[in-house]
Amino acid sequence: MFVQVIAPLLAVFLAVAGADLVGGPVDTDINNTEVQDALRFAVTQYNAESNCIYTSKVVNVIRVQTQVIAGVKYIFTVEMAKTSCKKSEDENTCATNSDTTIAQPHECKLAVWSKPWEASMMLIENTC
């Protein structure tokens, strides 16, 4: 009797535990236009908040997730590195600094909360 009750309950529990959580973060395609816009915003904010004289740029996208939460939360795990451009220069034309002691590649988690109906974006996480 015990095995007949516990085994089905355990099977259901394991099936539910392996499924994506409704409302939880899901992996997303980096090539999506909205995702690209959010990443550009995140990098611009990252550079604005940084105390470094050089701008940084994404050199590798490790993971992208989205989560629906009264808008969309974009969660980026990226590798950032400093460029050869100072903050006062146009960052769109900047290459990663060839001197690795200046470039200092490092992994960052950046999260952006977007509320399109309010035309609002906010960097809510910046962890490097």
Secondary structure, 3 states (H helix, E strand, C coil): CHHHHHHHHHHHHHHHHHCCCCCCCEECCCCCHHHHHHHHHHHHHHHHHCCCCEEEEEEEEEEEEEEECCCEEEEEEEEEEEEEEECCCCHHHCCECCCHHHHCCEEEEEEEEEEHHHCEEEEEEEEC
